[in-house]
């Protein structure tokens, strides 16, 4: 959910949809990626750390993604029932300002309404 307040500040409220936040982050491999690759053998040697890290992370990331997708319907039922909390993150102008959790769908609706009405004053952040 996105909105602008009276002063024109952009707010964004994100809800965690899958079973849990991701643990394996393949973008770590891109920190080791060279800026440009040529056709010479030296470029292949320079790119080797990136390829190794990416090759190791990719299967773990795919397995985690598959598990998160398969368990998402079960976790959704548990969230509606109030057994597992909903996770919300509030961003102000692109920066994380708070993390919130709500038990059950009714509390989730109330929390969304209060965050939209007065974004910085709702308790339970971070």
Secondary structure, DSSP 8 states (H G I E B T S, - for coil): -EEE-TT--EEEEEE--SSS-----THHHHTT--S---SSHHHHHHHHHHHHHHHHHHHHHHHHHHHHHHHHHHHHHHHHTTSS-EEEEEEETTEEEEEEEESSHHHHHHHHHHHHHSTT--TT--
